[in-house]
C-alpha cells in the first residue's frame, strides 16, 4: 500500500496543508480551546498507517494531551 500524507489542524488551514502536499486533511474547527476532545485528531491518529506522514498545524497546543 502506498504511503499517504495526512494533515491535521485545529482551525481552517486546509490551503496550507494542501500546499504542503497533504492528500487527506482532518480538522477540528469550531471547538473551544478549552475542549480537550479533538475527534478529528483522534480519527487521524487511528487511520495513520506505517509509512504515512502527518503534518500538523500548530500542534503545540495539543502536545500535552498526547504526551502521556
PyMOL Python script that loads the backbone (N, CA, C, O; Angstrom):
from pymol import cmd

cmd.read_pdbstr("""\
ATOM      1  N   UNK A   1       0.841  -1.179   0.000  1.00  0.00           N
ATOM      2  CA  UNK A   1       0.000   0.000   0.000  1.00  0.00           C
ATOM      3  C   UNK A   1       0.884   1.239   0.000  1.00  0.00           C
ATOM      4  O   UNK A   1       1.899   1.281   0.695  1.00  0.00           O
ATOM      5  N   UNK A   2       0.500   2.250  -0.779  1.00  0.00           N
ATOM      6  CA  UNK A   2       1.258   3.489  -0.839  1.00  0.00           C
ATOM      7  C   UNK A   2       1.072   4.299   0.426  1.00  0.00           C
ATOM      8  O   UNK A   2       0.014   4.254   1.054  1.00  0.00           O
ATOM      9  N   UNK A   3       2.111   5.047   0.801  1.00  0.00           N
ATOM     10  CA  UNK A   3       2.006   5.907   1.969  1.00  0.00           C
ATOM     11  C   UNK A   3       1.161   7.134   1.625  1.00  0.00           C
ATOM     12  O   UNK A   3       1.054   7.525   0.463  1.00  0.00           O
ATOM     13  N   UNK A   4       0.573   7.723   2.646  1.00  0.00           N
ATOM     14  CA  UNK A   4      -0.320   8.864   2.480  1.00  0.00           C
ATOM     15  C   UNK A   4       0.206  10.018   3.314  1.00  0.00           C
ATOM     16  O   UNK A   4       0.677   9.817   4.433  1.00  0.00           O
ATOM     17  N   UNK A   5       0.126  11.236   2.767  1.00  0.00           N
ATOM     18  CA  UNK A   5       0.462  12.428   3.534  1.00  0.00           C
ATOM     19  C   UNK A   5      -0.832  12.970   4.110  1.00  0.00           C
ATOM     20  O   UNK A   5      -1.714  13.406   3.370  1.00  0.00           O
ATOM     21  N   UNK A   6      -0.947  12.944   5.438  1.00  0.00           N
ATOM     22  CA  UNK A   6      -2.132  13.437   6.134  1.00  0.00           C
ATOM     23  C   UNK A   6      -1.804  14.760   6.802  1.00  0.00           C
ATOM     24  O   UNK A   6      -0.655  15.026   7.156  1.00  0.00           O
ATOM     25  N   UNK A   7      -2.828  15.585   6.970  1.00  0.00           N
ATOM     26  CA  UNK A   7      -2.652  16.857   7.647  1.00  0.00           C
ATOM     27  C   UNK A   7      -3.702  17.030   8.722  1.00  0.00           C
ATOM     28  O   UNK A   7      -4.833  16.568   8.572  1.00  0.00           O
ATOM     29  N   UNK A   8      -3.328  17.706   9.827  1.00  0.00           N
ATOM     30  CA  UNK A   8      -4.268  17.981  10.905  1.00  0.00           C
ATOM     31  C   UNK A   8      -4.145  19.441  11.322  1.00  0.00           C
ATOM     32  O   UNK A   8      -3.046  19.986  11.424  1.00  0.00           O
ATOM     33  N   UNK A   9      -5.295  20.059  11.558  1.00  0.00           N
ATOM     34  CA  UNK A   9      -5.327  21.438  12.054  1.00  0.00           C
ATOM     35  C   UNK A   9      -6.528  21.619  12.959  1.00  0.00           C
ATOM     36  O   UNK A   9      -7.568  20.987  12.770  1.00  0.00           O
ATOM     37  N   UNK A  10      -6.372  22.493  13.951  1.00  0.00           N
ATOM     38  CA  UNK A  10      -7.493  22.827  14.809  1.00  0.00           C
ATOM     39  C   UNK A  10      -8.365  23.891  14.149  1.00  0.00           C
ATOM     40  O   UNK A  10      -9.538  24.033  14.495  1.00  0.00           O
ATOM     41  N   UNK A  11      -7.812  24.622  13.222  1.00  0.00           N
ATOM     42  CA  UNK A  11      -8.537  25.698  12.543  1.00  0.00           C
ATOM     43  C   UNK A  11      -8.511  25.441  11.048  1.00  0.00           C
ATOM     44  O   UNK A  11      -7.849  24.515  10.580  1.00  0.00           O
ATOM     45  N   UNK A  12      -9.224  26.254  10.311  1.00  0.00           N
ATOM     46  CA  UNK A  12      -9.311  26.083   8.862  1.00  0.00           C
ATOM     47  C   UNK A  12      -8.029  26.534   8.170  1.00  0.00           C
ATOM     48  O   UNK A  12      -7.902  27.694   7.779  1.00  0.00           O
ATOM     49  N   UNK A  13      -7.095  25.625   8.024  1.00  0.00           N
ATOM     50  CA  UNK A  13      -5.832  25.910   7.334  1.00  0.00           C
ATOM     51  C   UNK A  13      -5.617  24.893   6.228  1.00  0.00           C
ATOM     52  O   UNK A  13      -4.486  24.524   5.914  1.00  0.00           O
ATOM     53  N   UNK A  14      -6.717  24.449   5.647  1.00  0.00           N
ATOM     54  CA  UNK A  14      -6.648  23.431   4.604  1.00  0.00           C
ATOM     55  C   UNK A  14      -5.773  23.832   3.443  1.00  0.00           C
ATOM     56  O   UNK A  14      -5.090  22.988   2.862  1.00  0.00           O
ATOM     57  N   UNK A  15      -5.779  25.114   3.092  1.00  0.00           N
ATOM     58  CA  UNK A  15      -4.949  25.580   1.978  1.00  0.00           C
ATOM     59  C   UNK A  15      -3.474  25.364   2.250  1.00  0.00           C
ATOM     60  O   UNK A  15      -2.733  24.924   1.371  1.00  0.00           O
ATOM     61  N   UNK A  16      -3.044  25.674   3.466  1.00  0.00           N
ATOM     62  CA  UNK A  16      -1.630  25.496   3.834  1.00  0.00           C
ATOM     63  C   UNK A  16      -1.267  24.013   3.835  1.00  0.00           C
ATOM     64  O   UNK A  16      -0.180  23.637   3.396  1.00  0.00           O
ATOM     65  N   UNK A  17      -2.163  23.186   4.320  1.00  0.00           N
ATOM     66  CA  UNK A  17      -1.877  21.749   4.360  1.00  0.00           C
ATOM     67  C   UNK A  17      -1.865  21.159   2.952  1.00  0.00           C
ATOM     68  O   UNK A  17      -1.067  20.268   2.663  1.00  0.00           O
ATOM     69  N   UNK A  18      -2.740  21.645   2.076  1.00  0.00           N
ATOM     70  CA  UNK A  18      -2.725  21.170   0.678  1.00  0.00           C
ATOM     71  C   UNK A  18      -1.434  21.586  -0.006  1.00  0.00           C
ATOM     72  O   UNK A  18      -0.844  20.806  -0.753  1.00  0.00           O
ATOM     73  N   UNK A  19      -0.988  22.830   0.252  1.00  0.00           N
ATOM     74  CA  UNK A  19       0.275  23.285  -0.335  1.00  0.00           C
ATOM     75  C   UNK A  19       1.451  22.468   0.196  1.00  0.00           C
ATOM     76  O   UNK A  19       2.471  22.333  -0.480  1.00  0.00           O
ATOM     77  N   UNK A  20       1.312  21.929   1.394  1.00  0.00           N
ATOM     78  CA  UNK A  20       2.363  21.080   1.973  1.00  0.00           C
ATOM     79  C   UNK A  20       2.312  19.669   1.397  1.00  0.00           C
ATOM     80  O   UNK A  20       3.148  18.832   1.738  1.00  0.00           O
ATOM     81  N   UNK A  21       1.339  19.398   0.526  1.00  0.00           N
ATOM     82  CA  UNK A  21       1.251  18.089  -0.121  1.00  0.00           C
ATOM     83  C   UNK A  21       0.346  17.091   0.562  1.00  0.00           C
ATOM     84  O   UNK A  21       0.353  15.912   0.208  1.00  0.00           O
ATOM     85  N   UNK A  22      -0.443  17.538   1.544  1.00  0.00           N
ATOM     86  CA  UNK A  22      -1.336  16.617   2.253  1.00  0.00           C
ATOM     87  C   UNK A  22      -2.490  16.187   1.361  1.00  0.00           C
ATOM     88  O   UNK A  22      -3.166  17.018   0.754  1.00  0.00           O
ATOM     89  N   UNK A  23      -2.704  14.896   1.290  1.00  0.00           N
ATOM     90  CA  UNK A  23      -3.776  14.325   0.480  1.00  0.00           C
ATOM     91  C   UNK A  23      -5.059  14.174   1.284  1.00  0.00           C
ATOM     92  O   UNK A  23      -6.157  14.245   0.732  1.00  0.00           O
ATOM     93  N   UNK A  24      -4.920  13.968   2.569  1.00  0.00           N
ATOM     94  CA  UNK A  24      -6.057  13.744   3.452  1.00  0.00           C
ATOM     95  C   UNK A  24      -5.928  14.730   4.611  1.00  0.00           C
ATOM     96  O   UNK A  24      -4.909  14.745   5.302  1.00  0.00           O
ATOM     97  N   UNK A  25      -6.957  15.553   4.827  1.00  0.00           N
ATOM     98  CA  UNK A  25      -6.878  16.597   5.847  1.00  0.00           C
ATOM     99  C   UNK A  25      -7.978  16.412   6.886  1.00  0.00           C
ATOM    100  O   UNK A  25      -9.142  16.193   6.549  1.00  0.00           O
ATOM    101  N   UNK A  26      -7.589  16.503   8.149  1.00  0.00           N
ATOM    102  CA  UNK A  26      -8.511  16.379   9.280  1.00  0.00           C
ATOM    103  C   UNK A  26      -8.541  17.720  10.008  1.00  0.00           C
ATOM    104  O   UNK A  26      -7.490  18.308  10.267  1.00  0.00           O
ATOM    105  N   UNK A  27      -9.749  18.213  10.344  1.00  0.00           N
ATOM    106  CA  UNK A  27      -9.883  19.498  11.036  1.00  0.00           C
ATOM    107  C   UNK A  27     -10.837  19.386  12.204  1.00  0.00           C
ATOM    108  O   UNK A  27     -11.863  18.711  12.121  1.00  0.00           O
ATOM    109  N   UNK A  28     -10.494  20.048  13.290  1.00  0.00           N
ATOM    110  CA  UNK A  28     -11.374  20.171  14.451  1.00  0.00           C
ATOM    111  C   UNK A  28     -11.783  21.630  14.612  1.00  0.00           C
ATOM    112  O   UNK A  28     -11.628  22.194  15.694  1.00  0.00           O
ATOM    113  N   UNK A  29     -12.289  22.233  13.583  1.00  0.00           N
ATOM    114  CA  UNK A  29     -12.686  23.638  13.625  1.00  0.00           C
ATOM    115  C   UNK A  29     -13.928  23.857  14.462  1.00  0.00           C
ATOM    116  O   UNK A  29     -14.764  22.964  14.604  1.00  0.00           O
ATOM    117  N   UNK A  30     -14.041  25.060  15.019  1.00  0.00           N
ATOM    118  CA  UNK A  30     -15.230  25.429  15.768  1.00  0.00           C
ATOM    119  C   UNK A  30     -15.279  24.940  17.194  1.00  0.00           C
ATOM    120  O   UNK A  30     -16.290  25.123  17.872  1.00  0.00           O
ATOM    121  N   UNK A  31     -14.206  24.319  17.670  1.00  0.00           N
ATOM    122  CA  UNK A  31     -14.183  23.845  19.054  1.00  0.00           C
ATOM    123  C   UNK A  31     -13.458  24.854  19.932  1.00  0.00           C
ATOM    124  O   UNK A  31     -12.503  25.492  19.489  1.00  0.00           O
ATOM    125  N   UNK A  32     -13.897  24.997  21.149  1.00  0.00           N
ATOM    126  CA  UNK A  32     -13.254  25.881  22.111  1.00  0.00           C
ATOM    127  C   UNK A  32     -11.848  25.392  22.405  1.00  0.00           C
ATOM    128  O   UNK A  32     -11.593  24.187  22.410  1.00  0.00           O
ATOM    129  N   UNK A  33     -10.934  26.323  22.650  1.00  0.00           N
ATOM    130  CA  UNK A  33      -9.571  25.955  23.009  1.00  0.00           C
ATOM    131  C   UNK A  33      -9.503  25.178  24.310  1.00  0.00           C
ATOM    132  O   UNK A  33      -8.536  24.459  24.563  1.00  0.00           O
ATOM    133  N   UNK A  34     -10.537  25.326  25.138  1.00  0.00           N
ATOM    134  CA  UNK A  34     -10.568  24.615  26.414  1.00  0.00           C
ATOM    135  C   UNK A  34     -11.050  23.173  26.265  1.00  0.00           C
ATOM    136  O   UNK A  34     -10.937  22.382  27.201  1.00  0.00           O
ATOM    137  N   UNK A  35     -11.580  22.833  25.104  1.00  0.00           N
ATOM    138  CA  UNK A  35     -12.091  21.487  24.861  1.00  0.00           C
ATOM    139  C   UNK A  35     -10.931  20.508  24.698  1.00  0.00           C
ATOM    140  O   UNK A  35     -10.080  20.685  23.827  1.00  0.00           O
ATOM    141  N   UNK A  36     -10.902  19.493  25.526  1.00  0.00           N
ATOM    142  CA  UNK A  36      -9.815  18.511  25.460  1.00  0.00           C
ATOM    143  C   UNK A  36     -10.033  17.496  24.342  1.00  0.00           C
ATOM    144  O   UNK A  36      -9.068  16.968  23.790  1.00  0.00           O
ATOM    145  N   UNK A  37     -11.283  17.222  24.006  1.00  0.00           N
ATOM    146  CA  UNK A  37     -11.563  16.214  22.976  1.00  0.00           C
ATOM    147  C   UNK A  37     -11.389  16.811  21.593  1.00  0.00           C
ATOM    148  O   UNK A  37     -11.911  17.888  21.306  1.00  0.00           O
ATOM    149  N   UNK A  38     -10.664  16.123  20.745  1.00  0.00           N
ATOM    150  CA  UNK A  38     -10.439  16.519  19.360  1.00  0.00           C
ATOM    151  C   UNK A  38     -10.763  15.323  18.481  1.00  0.00           C
ATOM    152  O   UNK A  38      -9.868  14.548  18.144  1.00  0.00           O
ATOM    153  N   UNK A  39     -12.045  15.153  18.098  1.00  0.00           N
ATOM    154  CA  UNK A  39     -12.447  13.958  17.357  1.00  0.00           C
ATOM    155  C   UNK A  39     -11.709  13.766  16.030  1.00  0.00           C
ATOM    156  O   UNK A  39     -11.398  12.634  15.660  1.00  0.00           O
ATOM    157  N   UNK A  40     -11.426  14.848  15.316  1.00  0.00           N
ATOM    158  CA  UNK A  40     -10.727  14.696  14.036  1.00  0.00           C
ATOM    159  C   UNK A  40      -9.286  14.238  14.260  1.00  0.00           C
ATOM    160  O   UNK A  40      -8.768  13.426  13.493  1.00  0.00           O
ATOM    161  N   UNK A  41      -8.642  14.752  15.303  1.00  0.00           N
ATOM    162  CA  UNK A  41      -7.279  14.311  15.604  1.00  0.00           C
ATOM    163  C   UNK A  41      -7.277  12.840  16.000  1.00  0.00           C
ATOM    164  O   UNK A  41      -6.394  12.088  15.587  1.00  0.00           O
ATOM    165  N   UNK A  42      -8.242  12.429  16.786  1.00  0.00           N
ATOM    166  CA  UNK A  42      -8.351  11.021  17.182  1.00  0.00           C
ATOM    167  C   UNK A  42      -8.539  10.132  15.954  1.00  0.00           C
ATOM    168  O   UNK A  42      -7.877   9.101  15.833  1.00  0.00           O
ATOM    169  N   UNK A  43      -9.440  10.522  15.036  1.00  0.00           N
ATOM    170  CA  UNK A  43      -9.654   9.758  13.790  1.00  0.00           C
ATOM    171  C   UNK A  43      -8.375   9.699  12.971  1.00  0.00           C
ATOM    172  O   UNK A  43      -8.007   8.647  12.447  1.00  0.00           O
ATOM    173  N   UNK A  44      -7.701  10.841  12.865  1.00  0.00           N
ATOM    174  CA  UNK A  44      -6.465  10.911  12.091  1.00  0.00           C
ATOM    175  C   UNK A  44      -5.429   9.934  12.634  1.00  0.00           C
ATOM    176  O   UNK A  44      -4.842   9.161  11.877  1.00  0.00           O
ATOM    177  N   UNK A  45      -5.207   9.968  13.938  1.00  0.00           N
ATOM    178  CA  UNK A  45      -4.203   9.096  14.541  1.00  0.00           C
ATOM    179  C   UNK A  45      -4.556   7.618  14.382  1.00  0.00           C
ATOM    180  O   UNK A  45      -3.667   6.779  14.236  1.00  0.00           O
ATOM    181  N   UNK A  46      -5.849   7.299  14.412  1.00  0.00           N
ATOM    182  CA  UNK A  46      -6.282   5.905  14.232  1.00  0.00           C
ATOM    183  C   UNK A  46      -6.090   5.435  12.791  1.00  0.00           C
ATOM    184  O   UNK A  46      -5.839   4.253  12.552  1.00  0.00           O
ATOM    185  N   UNK A  47      -6.207   6.355  11.829  1.00  0.00           N
ATOM    186  CA  UNK A  47      -6.109   5.983  10.413  1.00  0.00           C
ATOM    187  C   UNK A  47      -4.677   5.919   9.892  1.00  0.00           C
ATOM    188  O   UNK A  47      -4.427   5.316   8.848  1.00  0.00           O
ATOM    189  N   UNK A  48      -3.739   6.531  10.603  1.00  0.00           N
ATOM    190  CA  UNK A  48      -2.353   6.521  10.128  1.00  0.00           C
ATOM    191  C   UNK A  48      -1.814   5.097  10.045  1.00  0.00           C
ATOM    192  O   UNK A  48      -2.007   4.286  10.951  1.00  0.00           O
ATOM    193  N   UNK A  49      -1.148   4.821   8.959  1.00  0.00           N
ATOM    194  CA  UNK A  49      -0.530   3.519   8.732  1.00  0.00           C
ATOM    195  C   UNK A  49       0.988   3.687   8.759  1.00  0.00           C
ATOM    196  O   UNK A  49       1.497   4.799   8.620  1.00  0.00           O
ATOM    197  N   UNK A  50       1.692   2.604   8.933  1.00  0.00           N
ATOM    198  CA  UNK A  50       3.145   2.635   8.871  1.00  0.00           C
ATOM    199  C   UNK A  50       3.583   3.231   7.536  1.00  0.00           C
ATOM    200  O   UNK A  50       3.109   2.813   6.480  1.00  0.00           O
ATOM    201  N   UNK A  51       4.481   4.199   7.582  1.00  0.00           N
ATOM    202  CA  UNK A  51       4.969   4.840   6.361  1.00  0.00           C
ATOM    203  C   UNK A  51       4.245   6.125   6.015  1.00  0.00           C
ATOM    204  O   UNK A  51       4.734   6.899   5.192  1.00  0.00           O
ATOM    205  N   UNK A  52       3.080   6.377   6.628  1.00  0.00           N
ATOM    206  CA  UNK A  52       2.344   7.621   6.376  1.00  0.00           C
ATOM    207  C   UNK A  52       3.077   8.788   7.024  1.00  0.00           C
ATOM    208  O   UNK A  52       3.883   8.602   7.936  1.00  0.00           O
ATOM    209  N   UNK A  53       2.790   9.981   6.545  1.00  0.00           N
ATOM    210  CA  UNK A  53       3.365  11.201   7.085  1.00  0.00           C
ATOM    211  C   UNK A  53       2.245  12.073   7.621  1.00  0.00           C
ATOM    212  O   UNK A  53       1.222  12.246   6.959  1.00  0.00           O
ATOM    213  N   UNK A  54       2.430  12.629   8.825  1.00  0.00           N
ATOM    214  CA  UNK A  54       1.453  13.533   9.418  1.00  0.00           C
ATOM    215  C   UNK A  54       2.068  14.922   9.510  1.00  0.00           C
ATOM    216  O   UNK A  54       3.128  15.108  10.108  1.00  0.00           O
ATOM    217  N   UNK A  55       1.391  15.893   8.910  1.00  0.00           N
ATOM    218  CA  UNK A  55       1.780  17.289   9.021  1.00  0.00           C
ATOM    219  C   UNK A  55       0.734  17.968   9.875  1.00  0.00           C
ATOM    220  O   UNK A  55      -0.458  17.887   9.579  1.00  0.00           O
ATOM    221  N   UNK A  56       1.166  18.642  10.938  1.00  0.00           N
ATOM    222  CA  UNK A  56       0.218  19.279  11.860  1.00  0.00           C
ATOM    223  C   UNK A  56       0.449  20.776  11.883  1.00  0.00           C
ATOM    224  O   UNK A  56       1.588  21.242  11.855  1.00  0.00           O
ATOM    225  N   UNK A  57      -0.637  21.522  11.932  1.00  0.00           N
ATOM    226  CA  UNK A  57      -0.593  22.969  12.006  1.00  0.00           C
ATOM    227  C   UNK A  57      -0.762  23.375  13.465  1.00  0.00           C
ATOM    228  O   UNK A  57      -1.849  23.248  14.028  1.00  0.00           O
ATOM    229  N   UNK A  58       0.310  23.862  14.073  1.00  0.00           N
ATOM    230  CA  UNK A  58       0.314  24.330  15.459  1.00  0.00           C
ATOM    231  C   UNK A  58      -0.168  23.269  16.439  1.00  0.00           C
ATOM    232  O   UNK A  58      -1.073  23.520  17.234  1.00  0.00           O
ATOM    233  N   UNK A  59       0.417  22.117  16.385  1.00  0.00           N
ATOM    234  CA  UNK A  59       0.052  21.021  17.273  1.00  0.00           C
ATOM    235  C   UNK A  59       0.567  21.258  18.694  1.00  0.00           C
ATOM    236  O   UNK A  59       0.216  20.513  19.609  1.00  0.00           O
ATOM    237  N   UNK A  60       1.395  22.285  18.886  1.00  0.00           N
ATOM    238  CA  UNK A  60       1.980  22.538  20.200  1.00  0.00           C
ATOM    239  C   UNK A  60       0.930  22.645  21.300  1.00  0.00           C
ATOM    240  O   UNK A  60       1.201  22.277  22.443  1.00  0.00           O
ATOM    241  N   UNK A  61      -0.255  23.140  20.980  1.00  0.00           N
ATOM    242  CA  UNK A  61      -1.316  23.239  21.982  1.00  0.00           C
ATOM    243  C   UNK A  61      -1.848  21.865  22.376  1.00  0.00           C
ATOM    244  O   UNK A  61      -2.351  21.706  23.488  1.00  0.00           O
ATOM    245  N   UNK A  62      -1.754  20.887  21.515  1.00  0.00           N
ATOM    246  CA  UNK A  62      -2.290  19.558  21.766  1.00  0.00           C
ATOM    247  C   UNK A  62      -1.226  18.633  22.335  1.00  0.00           C
ATOM    248  O   UNK A  62      -1.560  17.556  22.827  1.00  0.00           O
ATOM    249  N   UNK A  63       0.016  19.010  22.285  1.00  0.00           N
ATOM    250  CA  UNK A  63       1.101  18.105  22.660  1.00  0.00           C
ATOM    251  C   UNK A  63       0.929  17.545  24.064  1.00  0.00           C
ATOM    252  O   UNK A  63       1.168  16.358  24.285  1.00  0.00           O
ATOM    253  N   UNK A  64       0.529  18.357  24.996  1.00  0.00           N
ATOM    254  CA  UNK A  64       0.390  17.892  26.376  1.00  0.00           C
ATOM    255  C   UNK A  64      -0.652  16.782  26.491  1.00  0.00           C
ATOM    256  O   UNK A  64      -0.486  15.865  27.294  1.00  0.00           O
ATOM    257  N   UNK A  65      -1.708  16.852  25.711  1.00  0.00           N
ATOM    258  CA  UNK A  65      -2.769  15.852  25.779  1.00  0.00           C
ATOM    259  C   UNK A  65      -2.305  14.496  25.246  1.00  0.00           C
ATOM    260  O   UNK A  65      -2.829  13.462  25.662  1.00  0.00           O
ATOM    261  N   UNK A  66      -1.335  14.483  24.337  1.00  0.00           N
ATOM    262  CA  UNK A  66      -0.910  13.228  23.719  1.00  0.00           C
ATOM    263  C   UNK A  66       0.500  12.819  24.139  1.00  0.00           C
ATOM    264  O   UNK A  66       1.056  11.872  23.583  1.00  0.00           O
ATOM    265  N   UNK A  67       1.085  13.518  25.111  1.00  0.00           N
ATOM    266  CA  UNK A  67       2.435  13.221  25.544  1.00  0.00           C
ATOM    267  C   UNK A  67       2.490  12.131  26.600  1.00  0.00           C
ATOM    268  O   UNK A  67       3.578  11.754  27.033  1.00  0.00           O
ATOM    269  N   UNK A  68       1.348  11.620  27.023  1.00  0.00           N
ATOM    270  CA  UNK A  68       1.331  10.619  28.084  1.00  0.00           C
ATOM    271  C   UNK A  68       1.731   9.256  27.585  1.00  0.00           C
ATOM    272  O   UNK A  68       1.766   8.301  28.361  1.00  0.00           O
TER     273      UNK A  68
END
""", "prot")
cmd.dss("prot")
cmd.show_as("cartoon", "prot")
cmd.util.cbc("prot")
cmd.orient("prot")
